[in-house]
Amino acid sequence: MEEFNPDFFDGKFKHYTVMLKEAVDIMEIEKNPDGIYIDATLGGGGHSGYILSKLSKKGKLISFDVDIEAIEAAKNRLGDYPNFFPVNRSYTEIKDVLHEFGIEKITGGVLFDLGASYNQLTSCSRGFSFKKDSPLDMRFNLNQDLTAHEVINKYSENELVEIFSKYGEEHFSKRIAKAVVNNRPINSTLQLADLIVKSTPKVKSAIHPATRVFQALRIEVNKELLNFENTLNDVITLLSDGGIISVLTFHSLEDRVAKHYFKEFSKTCRCPLHQIKCNCGGKKLEILTKKPIYCSEDELRKNPPSRSAKLRAARKVND
């Protein structure tokens, strides 16, 4: 096993790896260095690099990302590891990809680092940030058709209200949706951000008025919550007994999905109360984090945006 060097990940593809050690260490790789591991969200490659540094030559890491820029950057940085397999596909295809690799079970664990990478958020062309003027895009996968531009300019007012409320928990969803429909076409991030500021009352807040709407658009464009929930259902069938799921979230909606999922599958029985015989398979997960783990004070000083991060983990049992 090689010693991990965090400076290895500095370069053109910028990304600060949140809870680098916490999210990986909780997977207890030192107990199973020969295992098969999945990094569902490769991003800047920080977590993948740390996982690889802990694996034996027999261990394998398959890392997923729909962003080809992330894949190419990771190949350059981690290409010397013969047991590193980057895959330019969505983590929703974990089951299919494992089948293609001839792998039946994930014997080690799965790591989810949800949300956009630093490189995506700060890119002048990807449209994730309201601080830089760029086209309304927000796609993780540049090959998909749906963009934030289409959502903003083609969705009905009611659909926009629902998205802003559900995915952004935006209090002024109706005002913003009405303003959007009345000011179409809207083509750029700054145009949209300026419209949001003008259509909402001035409220004392630490966050920019456009933050929640931009979050909601990103989730809608990339179907983030739906994909995450569906993939968790696949993962629980793919994990071997003892395999660990580590989930790093950055807003309450993602954390709620992880929390509910872990709680549900840690129950002794999930069958309806009126059902006489249990056929749910019983308890499937042992929760390792009774409460979410937050970033250390030292990390918050280095990277203030990490303050929203929450880490939860669970171990597969009764395979």
VEXBA-231735 format. One record per residue (C-alpha): y negated, z, x negated. Coordinates in steps of 0.001 Angstrom, whole numbers, padded with zeros to 6 digits, always signed. Each point is the difference from the previous one (the first is absolute). Example, Ala and Ser with C-alpha at 12.3 -4.5 7.8 and 13.67 -1.06 7.14 Angstrom:
% residues 2
+004500+007800-012300;-003440-000660-001370;
//
This chain:
% residues 319
+000000+000000+000000;-003453-000873-001308;-002995+002284+000040;-002466-000976+002695;-003428-001101-001191;-002548-000129+002848;-002416-002077-002120;+002572-002785+000221;-001323-000792+003457;-003622-000598-000928;-000997-003654+000141;-001463-002748+002165;+001957+001145+003039;-001783+003309+000545;+001693+002726+001970;-000157+003766-000181;+003455+001354+000769;-000404+002918+002398;+002324+002990-000491;+001821-001901-002707;+002333+002798-001058;+000201+001900+003287;+001184-003008+002034;+002653-000938-002578;+001081+003440-001242;+000890+001079+003535;+002704-002711-000045;+001868+001994-002698;+000925-003111-001983;+001128+002126-002945;+002972+001065+002157;+000978-003604+000708;-001400-002289-002740;+002745-002576+000677;-001059-000449+003620;-001551-002892+001886;-003635+000631+000918;-002517-001846+002146;-003770-000101-000454;-000948-001388+003409;-003631-000501-000998;-000332-001120-003626;-003806-000297-000034;-001359+000747-003467;+003449+000859-001330;-000727+003597-000946;+002774+001609+002024;+002447-002753-000959;-000766+000523-003671;+000572+003727+000229;+003270-000501+001894;+001207-002453-002647;-000817+002470-002764;+002430+002449+001603;+002871-002416+000657;+002998-000540-002245;+001075-003518-000961;+002368+000082+002977;-002740+000874+002474;-001818-002693+001994;-003461-000228+001541;-000838-002622+002624;-003735-000139+000733;-001513-001796+002982;-003462-001464+000508;-001264-002871+002148;-003007-000348-002322;+000918-002556-002671;-002799+001320-002240;+001699+003409-000071;+003384-001578-000759;-001328-002082-002902;-001906+002958-001464;+003115+002186+000206;+002142-002663-001683;-002438-000044-002911;-000083+003778-000315;+003567+000950+000787;+001885-003117-000981;+001590+001690-003013;+002125+002147+002335;+003234-001946+000658;+000703+002176+003060;-003310-000844+001725;+000215-002480+002878;-003373-000861+001612;+000291-001789+003353;-002870-001941+001567;+000969+000933+003549;-000880+002623+002563;+001758+003360-000097;+000981-000753+003596;+002635-002286-001560;+001684+002771-002004;+003303-000413+001834;+000098-003781-000569;-001027+000230-003653;+002622+002634-000784;+002622-002213+001636;-001127-002893-002220;+000336+002264-003048;+003492+000984+001158;-001084+003622+000441;+001397+002005+002915;-001770+003325-000520;-003180+001399-001551;+001630+002678-002122;-003198+001475-001443;-003043-000103+002256;-002900-001889+001568;-003711+000422-000701;-002747-001105+002398;-003584-000010-001295;-001750-001259+003122;-003380-001654+000351;-001913-002547-002058;-000109+000043-003789;-003174+000528-002003;+000164-003630-001064;+000061-001166+003632;-002735+002386+001120;-002382-001022-002773;+000739-003723-000004;-002967-002223+000827;+002208-002438+001907;+002500+002118+001965;-002410+001441+002588;+001265+003597+000029;-003300+001616-000972;-003278+000246+001889;-001796+000605-003306;+000440-003581-001231;-000809-003196+001848;+003127-002081+000475;+001843-001948+002707;+001720+002069+002695;+003570-000223-001258;+001811+003354-000588;+003458-001535-000401;+002431+001674-002376;+002093-003164+000220;-002239-003004-000602;+002639-002302+001520;-000197+001503+003485;-002214-001581+002659;-001711+002977+001654;-003234+001112-001690;-002746+002482+000864;-002235-002998+000774;+002350-001070+002778;+000217+003534+001405;-003782+000448+000024;-000805-003435+001394;+002874-000687+002400;+001260+003306+001400;-001384+001042+003376;-002423+002893+000306;+002705+002204+001530;+002424-000853-002800;-002606+000925-002603;-000717+003305+001759;+003708+000827-000054;+000387-000871-003702;-003110+001895-001114;+001047+003033+002053;+003706+000009-000813;-000025-000954-003661;-003447+001201-001024;-000450+002968+002336;-003539-001301+000376;-002131+001951+002520;-002341-002931+000632;+002665-002655+000501;-001499-001368+003220;-003485-000384-001458;+001287-001692-003128;+002373-002338+001869;-002793-001058+002373;-002348-000654-002929;+002671-002051-001776;+000654-002219+003027;-003739-000492+000607;-000702-001004-003606;+002809-002416-000753;+000670-001784-002262;+000256+002735-002630;+001125-001389-003338;-000534+002575-002725;+000696+003653-000751;-003667+000910-000440;-000912-001774+003238;+002580+002090+001851;-000926+003242-001762;-003687-000518+000771;+000812-000674+003664;+002027+003238+000209;-002852+002019-001494;-002505-001495+002454;+002235+000485+003050;+000840+003673-000540;-002208+003110+000063;-000933+001640-003277;+002404+002868-000560;+000136+002352-002963;+003233-000899-001724;+001434-000276-003494;+001521-003387+000801;-001643-003359+000666;-000215-000991+003711;+002174-003067-000654;+002870+001904-001638;+002136+000532+003104;-000422-003528+001333;+000948-001531-003353;+003057+002256-000123;+000973-001062+003516;-000370-003686-000843;+002123+000348-003131;+002759+001754+001942;-000062-002618+002766;-000009-002978-002372;+002909+001332-002062;+001895+001784+002834;+000185+003005-002320;+001096+002742+002387;+002585-002116+001797;+001454-001251-003285;+000159+003510-001445;+001735+001479+003031;+002534-002831+000254;+000769+000184-003711;+000604+003754+000137;+002682-000705+002594;+001641-002466-002387;-000294+002306-003005;+001842+002877+001632;+003049-002235+000463;-000229-001356-003548;-000400+003282-001887;+003040+001682-001489;+000581+003699+000525;-002499+001812-002229;-002433-002926-000185;-003659+000964+000356;-002874-001594+001933;-003430+000667-001532;-003006-001024+002121;-003623-000034-001132;-002484-000583+002843;-003775-000356+000103;-000951+000512+003622;+001168+002109+002916;+001765-002831+001851;+002395-000757-002849;+000553+003697-000661;+000743+000570+003684;+002712-002677-000069;+001636+001533-003088;-000267+003552+001339;+001484-000904+003395;+002786-002070-001559;+001047+002732-002430;-000144+002635+002729;+002029-002090+002438;+002799-000818-002455;+000193+003555-001321;+001111+001204+003450;+003610+001078+000461;+000165-002269+003049;-002375-002679+001307;+001884-000818+003216;-001659+000410+003440;+000285+003539+001355;+002102-001106+002994;+002568-001725-002222;+003241+001984-000232;+001477-001515-003169;-001997-000577-003191;+000148-003541-001322;-003216-000147-002087;+001777+000774-003258;-001603+003398-000449;-002444+001072-002667;-000871-002787-002421;-002868+001411-002064;-000860+003218-001784;-003779+000364-000252;-001084+000812-003555;-003694+000516+000803;-000515+002503+002826;-003701-000780-000336;-001534-003086-001622;-000834+000118-003692;-003604-000785-000915;-001570-001246-003226;-000819+002484-002725;-003592+000981-000713;+000250-001792-003328;+001017-003265+001686;-002775+000317+002573;-002540+000278-002806;+001364-003169-001592;+000382-001928+003255;-001883+001461+003027;+001518-002503+002516;+003349+001762-000598;-001215+002810+002263;+001520-001694+003057;+003486-000322-001524;+002965+001942+001399;+003511+000034-001400;+003121+000712+002075;+003644-000295-000999;+003468+000400+001485;+003590-000196-001243;+002788-001944+001752;+002860+002246+001112;+003290-000508+001852;+000387-003630-001009;
//
